[in-house]
Amino acid sequence: MTKNFGLGVALITPFDAKGEVDYKALKLLVNRLIDCKTDYLVALGTTSEYATLSTKEKEKVLDTILETANNRKPVILGVGGYNTVEVVDEIKKVPAAVSTIMSVTPYYTKPSQTGLFIHFKEIALATDKPIILYNVPGRTSVNLTSETTLKLAHEFSNIAGIKEASGNFVQIMEIIRLKPATFQVISGDDAITLPLISTGVTGVISVIGNLYPQAFGNIVRLSLENKFNEAQKIQYQLLPIMTAIFEDGSPAGVKSAMSVLKYCEHFVRKPLATVNDQTAKKIKNLVELLNQFN
């Protein structure tokens, strides 16, 4: 796994007005994030709308990210699903240039903790690459408990970390308390990353980082340096936009904000919908108020 703690950005997939992937905008995004000292890039995560991309589009999106990054920053790839056999097959085809695999808990099927352990065991045995578990019960309807996470972390050396988006501070702290020394616990929620770092979290895989990589990266960096007073000043400036971009669905919100700054268009793919007019106006006003971070 990348040794770079700090800010990882879950890349959006820009679309044009016809609904096609805007590869030019994607390249510009990757270059901007690298120029703003983002520590690593996360390709084909939830924020990428990967569920709406065809197999060929996923391959081209990943190729575009890898080619544009050109080894300047590590690229982590999201590979997950509710069919363990298919996920394992996908993982075996991951390009060598991908540094790490991030795999979300199976969704829809709602497996038991035993089922989750078996699922991630099969993934761990299928690759030598480091693996980041991804726990986001608000989307998957299943929680990877601290007990199961710790069992996986201690039994499989290539299970190197977890992106924790449960919002459960006690669960997250229990993982930090008992984890192997090299196991990373990464925030999956922008708004609470600062307080989570105070508990021992090593950074974040971020959505707002698509929009404000430098400012949000400073929050993360300062917090990791225990400069919480300085980090708080930026945190409270960005907090309204951090919450606003999730009010009417993600990644529709962050795309709406990015469209204000002409970084990409605001389009998303069905079944997602663009934010409503009221939310779009609110986001636009907030972005204009934060012009010092643009």
C-alpha positions as CSV (number, residue, x, y, z in Angstrom):
1,M,0.0,0.0,0.0
2,T,1.1,3.6,-0.6
3,K,3.1,4.9,2.3
4,N,1.6,8.3,1.7
5,F,-0.9,9.1,4.4
6,G,-3.0,12.2,4.2
7,L,-5.4,13.2,1.3
8,G,-6.6,10.6,-1.2
9,V,-9.3,11.8,-3.6
10,A,-12.1,9.6,-4.8
11,L,-12.2,10.7,-8.4
12,I,-15.4,11.7,-10.1
13,T,-16.1,10.7,-13.7
14,P,-16.9,13.8,-15.7
15,F,-19.7,13.5,-18.4
16,D,-20.6,15.8,-21.2
17,A,-24.1,17.0,-22.2
18,K,-24.6,13.8,-24.3
19,G,-23.8,11.6,-21.3
20,E,-20.4,10.5,-22.6
21,V,-17.3,10.3,-20.5
22,D,-15.4,13.6,-20.8
23,Y,-11.8,12.2,-20.8
24,K,-10.3,15.6,-21.4
25,A,-11.9,16.9,-18.2
26,L,-10.7,13.8,-16.4
27,K,-7.1,14.4,-17.4
28,L,-7.3,18.0,-16.3
29,L,-8.7,16.8,-12.9
30,V,-5.9,14.3,-12.4
31,N,-3.3,16.9,-13.2
32,R,-4.8,19.5,-11.0
33,L,-5.0,17.1,-8.0
34,I,-1.4,16.1,-8.5
35,D,-0.3,19.8,-8.8
36,C,-2.2,20.5,-5.6
37,K,-0.1,17.8,-3.8
38,T,-2.9,15.2,-3.4
39,D,-1.2,12.2,-1.8
40,Y,-2.9,9.5,-3.9
41,L,-5.8,9.0,-6.3
42,V,-8.7,6.6,-6.0
43,A,-10.2,5.4,-9.3
44,L,-13.6,3.8,-9.8
45,G,-14.9,4.2,-6.3
46,T,-18.5,5.0,-5.5
47,T,-17.9,8.7,-6.4
48,S,-16.9,7.7,-9.9
49,E,-20.4,6.4,-10.7
50,Y,-18.7,3.2,-11.6
51,A,-22.1,1.3,-11.4
52,T,-23.2,3.3,-14.5
53,L,-20.1,2.7,-16.5
54,S,-19.7,-0.1,-19.1
55,T,-16.8,-2.5,-18.8
56,K,-15.1,-0.7,-21.7
57,E,-15.6,2.7,-20.1
58,K,-14.2,1.5,-16.8
59,E,-11.1,0.2,-18.5
60,K,-10.6,3.4,-20.4
61,V,-11.3,5.6,-17.3
62,L,-8.7,3.6,-15.4
63,D,-6.2,3.7,-18.3
64,T,-6.7,7.5,-18.6
65,I,-6.0,8.0,-14.9
66,L,-2.9,5.8,-14.9
67,E,-1.5,7.3,-18.0
68,T,-2.1,10.9,-16.8
69,A,-0.8,10.2,-13.4
70,N,2.3,8.6,-15.0
71,N,3.6,7.2,-11.7
72,R,3.6,10.7,-10.1
73,K,1.1,9.6,-7.5
74,P,-0.1,6.1,-6.4
75,V,-3.4,5.0,-7.9
76,I,-5.8,2.9,-5.8
77,L,-8.5,1.0,-7.6
78,G,-12.0,0.3,-6.4
79,V,-13.0,-3.4,-7.0
80,G,-16.1,-4.6,-5.2
81,G,-19.4,-6.3,-5.5
82,Y,-21.9,-8.8,-4.0
83,N,-20.6,-11.8,-6.0
84,T,-17.3,-13.0,-4.4
85,V,-16.3,-15.1,-7.4
86,E,-16.7,-12.2,-9.8
87,V,-14.8,-9.8,-7.5
88,V,-11.9,-12.2,-7.3
89,D,-11.9,-12.6,-11.0
90,E,-11.7,-8.8,-11.5
91,I,-8.9,-8.5,-9.0
92,K,-6.8,-11.0,-10.8
93,K,-7.0,-8.8,-13.9
94,V,-6.0,-5.5,-12.2
95,P,-3.1,-3.8,-14.0
96,A,0.4,-3.8,-12.4
97,A,0.4,0.0,-12.3
98,V,-2.4,0.0,-9.7
99,S,-0.7,0.3,-6.3
100,T,-3.6,-0.9,-4.1
101,I,-7.1,-2.3,-4.2
102,M,-10.0,-0.9,-2.3
103,S,-13.0,-3.3,-1.9
104,V,-16.3,-2.3,-0.5
105,T,-18.4,-4.7,1.6
106,P,-20.9,-6.7,-0.5
107,Y,-24.2,-4.7,-0.9
108,Y,-27.8,-5.8,-1.3
109,T,-27.2,-9.4,-0.1
110,K,-26.5,-8.3,3.5
111,P,-24.1,-11.1,4.5
112,S,-23.4,-12.1,8.1
113,Q,-20.0,-11.2,9.7
114,T,-18.9,-14.8,8.8
115,G,-19.9,-14.2,5.2
116,L,-18.0,-10.9,5.2
117,F,-14.9,-12.5,6.6
118,I,-15.0,-15.3,4.0
119,H,-15.5,-12.7,1.2
120,F,-12.5,-10.6,2.2
121,K,-10.4,-13.8,2.9
122,E,-11.0,-14.9,-0.8
123,I,-10.0,-11.4,-2.0
124,A,-6.8,-11.4,0.2
125,L,-5.8,-14.8,-1.2
126,A,-6.4,-13.7,-4.8
127,T,-3.7,-11.0,-4.9
128,D,-0.4,-9.9,-3.5
129,K,-1.4,-6.2,-3.8
130,P,-2.4,-4.4,-0.6
131,I,-6.1,-4.2,0.1
132,I,-8.1,-1.4,1.7
133,L,-11.4,-2.6,3.1
134,Y,-14.3,-0.2,2.6
135,N,-17.0,0.0,5.2
136,V,-19.9,2.2,4.3
137,P,-23.1,0.8,5.8
138,G,-25.2,3.8,4.8
139,R,-24.8,2.6,1.2
140,T,-24.5,-1.2,1.6
141,S,-26.9,-1.9,4.4
142,V,-24.2,-4.0,6.2
143,N,-21.7,-3.0,8.8
144,L,-18.2,-4.5,8.9
145,T,-17.7,-4.7,12.7
146,S,-14.5,-3.8,14.5
147,E,-14.2,-7.5,15.5
148,T,-14.3,-8.7,11.9
149,T,-12.1,-5.9,10.7
150,L,-9.5,-6.7,13.3
151,K,-9.6,-10.5,12.6
152,L,-9.0,-9.8,8.9
153,A,-6.2,-7.3,9.7
154,H,-4.4,-9.7,11.9
155,E,-4.8,-12.8,9.7
156,F,-3.9,-11.4,6.3
157,S,-0.8,-9.3,5.9
158,N,-1.9,-7.7,2.6
159,I,-5.2,-6.4,4.2
160,A,-3.4,-3.1,4.9
161,G,-6.2,-0.7,5.9
162,I,-9.8,0.3,6.0
163,K,-11.8,3.2,4.7
164,E,-14.2,3.7,7.5
165,A,-17.4,5.6,6.6
166,S,-19.7,4.2,9.3
167,G,-19.5,7.4,11.3
168,N,-19.3,5.3,14.4
169,F,-16.5,6.8,16.5
170,V,-16.4,4.0,19.1
171,Q,-16.1,1.4,16.4
172,I,-13.4,3.3,14.6
173,M,-11.4,3.9,17.8
174,E,-11.7,0.2,18.8
175,I,-10.1,-0.7,15.4
176,I,-7.3,1.8,16.0
177,R,-6.8,0.5,19.6
178,L,-6.3,-3.1,18.6
179,K,-5.0,-3.0,15.0
180,P,-1.6,-4.2,13.7
181,A,0.9,-1.4,13.8
182,T,1.1,-1.0,10.0
183,F,-2.7,-1.2,9.4
184,Q,-4.1,2.2,8.3
185,V,-7.6,3.5,9.4
186,I,-8.7,6.1,6.8
187,S,-11.7,8.4,7.1
188,G,-14.4,8.0,4.5
189,D,-16.3,11.1,5.6
190,D,-14.9,14.6,4.8
191,A,-16.8,16.5,7.5
192,I,-15.5,14.4,10.4
193,T,-12.0,13.8,9.2
194,L,-10.5,16.4,11.5
195,P,-11.8,14.9,14.7
196,L,-11.1,11.4,13.5
197,I,-7.5,12.2,13.0
198,S,-7.3,13.2,16.6
199,T,-8.2,9.5,17.4
200,G,-5.5,8.1,15.2
201,V,-7.0,8.0,11.7
202,T,-4.2,8.5,9.1
203,G,-6.0,10.5,6.5
204,V,-9.1,10.5,4.3
205,I,-10.4,9.3,1.0
206,S,-12.3,12.4,0.0
207,V,-15.1,13.7,-2.2
208,I,-14.6,17.4,-1.4
209,G,-11.0,16.9,-2.5
210,N,-12.1,16.9,-6.1
211,L,-13.2,20.5,-5.6
212,Y,-10.7,21.9,-3.0
213,P,-7.7,19.6,-2.9
214,Q,-5.3,22.2,-1.6
215,A,-7.5,23.6,1.2
216,F,-8.8,20.3,2.3
217,G,-5.3,18.8,2.1
218,N,-4.1,21.5,4.4
219,I,-6.8,20.5,7.0
220,V,-5.6,16.9,6.8
221,R,-1.9,17.8,6.9
222,L,-2.2,20.3,9.8
223,S,-4.3,17.8,11.8
224,L,-1.7,15.1,11.3
225,E,0.9,17.5,12.6
226,N,-1.3,18.2,15.7
227,K,-1.9,21.8,14.6
228,F,-5.6,21.5,15.2
229,N,-6.2,25.2,15.9
230,E,-4.9,26.1,12.4
231,A,-6.8,23.2,10.8
232,Q,-10.0,24.2,12.5
233,K,-10.0,27.6,10.9
234,I,-10.1,26.1,7.4
235,Q,-12.5,23.3,8.6
236,Y,-15.1,25.8,9.6
237,Q,-14.8,27.8,6.4
238,L,-15.3,24.6,4.3
239,L,-17.8,22.9,6.5
240,P,-20.9,24.5,4.8
241,I,-19.9,23.3,1.4
242,M,-18.8,19.9,2.7
243,T,-22.3,19.3,3.9
244,A,-24.1,21.1,1.0
245,I,-22.6,18.8,-1.7
246,F,-24.3,15.8,-0.1
247,E,-27.7,17.3,0.5
248,D,-29.1,16.2,-2.9
249,G,-27.0,13.2,-3.6
250,S,-23.4,12.4,-4.3
251,P,-21.5,13.0,-6.6
252,A,-24.2,15.3,-8.1
253,G,-23.4,17.9,-5.4
254,V,-19.7,18.0,-5.9
255,K,-20.1,18.1,-9.7
256,S,-22.5,21.0,-9.3
257,A,-19.9,22.9,-7.3
258,M,-17.1,22.0,-9.8
259,S,-19.3,23.2,-12.7
260,V,-19.4,26.6,-11.1
261,L,-15.6,26.8,-11.4
262,K,-15.7,25.3,-14.9
263,Y,-13.7,22.3,-13.9
264,C,-16.3,19.9,-15.4
265,E,-20.0,19.8,-16.3
266,H,-22.6,19.0,-13.7
267,F,-24.1,15.9,-15.4
268,V,-24.5,12.5,-13.8
269,R,-25.9,9.3,-15.1
270,K,-29.2,7.7,-14.4
271,P,-30.5,6.6,-11.9
272,L,-28.7,9.6,-10.3
273,A,-30.1,13.0,-11.0
274,T,-28.5,16.5,-10.9
275,V,-29.2,18.5,-7.8
276,N,-32.4,20.5,-7.6
277,D,-32.4,24.2,-8.4
278,Q,-32.5,25.2,-4.7
279,T,-29.5,23.1,-3.9
280,A,-27.6,24.3,-7.0
281,K,-28.2,27.9,-6.0
282,K,-27.0,27.2,-2.5
283,I,-23.8,25.4,-3.7
284,K,-23.1,28.2,-6.2
285,N,-23.4,30.9,-3.5
286,L,-21.1,28.9,-1.2
287,V,-18.5,28.4,-3.9
288,E,-18.5,32.1,-4.7
289,L,-18.0,32.9,-1.0
290,L,-15.0,30.6,-0.9
291,N,-13.2,32.2,-3.9
292,Q,-9.9,32.4,-1.8
293,F,-9.7,28.6,-2.2
294,N,-10.4,28.4,-5.9
